[in-house]
């Protein structure tokens, strides 16, 4: 990524802002920062992915009154929900909640075949966001045997219904930690490729009583865009777009002391 940035900008890049999943412990964040240092980078800050996405969403919106924004971030390996208040360029994280995926074990003994199957299933999942039916075809998947199957969107939604519904538990946890009701949320912003699934969008919209979901930012690029904005601020950029932006993050876990 450093090489790509330098090729695009035409100059050396040393200062960076790195994003991490919202549930990372301090030790994990520090390890990420250390990795950047080892790579020859000066890490200005490590911020949560949903927080970066919120910056990308709110940069061009000059809210004069406080606005509560829920970031629904569902990617291939992580799922986070964060709630922020945005007002006059100040982004304050109120809460964050996460759901840890439990990955199945590789029982096939053929990891290469499994990798090819997963890649084909990923393509099928993406196709079903815009088509009612798709096919999966893999030549010589295992021991010279070809694989072919078709799947409809209705069947995909049926077998994943419980998984889709379970995301609402994380939404409710984030609302509880922020001490908010769902009708206090002004905007629901979708981040991550899996948020393109129509059934998931419908379930989320129904939970918020029909509220229109916000798709104003590119769900694949929002985190990187927000990190770039934060890097510009920390590097001393005083342009009018970013000079009044301030980020106030929150610890991802509750803290308590015993007396």
Phi, psi and omega in degrees: 000324177299316180296320180296315180297318181292323178294323181287317184278336181076023177206168182289147178239125180237322184270133184219155165245128183250138177257149179223161174304148186298332186272004181300135173289168176301321181296323179290322177294320179293321178297322177295317178296319179298322179297320177296320179296317178299327180282002178088020181251152173259109185276111181289321183192151172247121182235161180286147181300314179297327178295317177299319179296322179296322177297316179299321181291318190264359186302315185266011180247111183267081181286124178273338176243153182301135180231127181268125185239129176256123178261115180257104190245101181238106179249199183286332185234347182224156175221119180229148171233126178233147177240129180232152169255136181236127179204121176050046175084358179261123180251111181245120179283123180267323180196161173214140179224150183221156177237123181268122178289142174254105185281142178288157180278152177277102182262355186282333184079355180239089186291328179295316179295319180296321179297317178295321180294318179296320179297319179292322178293324177297317177298320179296319178300316179296319180296325183289349175287340181235351180234155181275346181205148177211169181236155176239121182226123180227119179283135176049057181295314184209124178053041176079003182268128177280152179239133176215134178204154174243151178217139178264160177297322181299317179292318178301316180293324180294313184285343180251009186302312181297322178295316178299315181296327183293340178296335180292334177298321179290322176299314180295323178296317179296319178296318180297315181294329179276355182057050180230156170262159184295334177283358175274349182276125180273322183223137173248112186256129183264129180228142178100144185300327183289345178286356176280351181293119185303318182296320178296318178299319180296315180298317180292319180294321177297321179299322180266030173056042175084006180301136178292128180282144184271119179239032187283347180240155179291115186294338179275334187250352189300318182295314179296321180296315179296322178295322179295322178296314179297322178296320179297319180296311183291336179276359175097014177295126182247021178295156187297335182291329188238352189296334182256009182275132178223137182247127176240107184269175182225151175293137184287349181231154178289146177245143180213155176232144181257126181253000000 
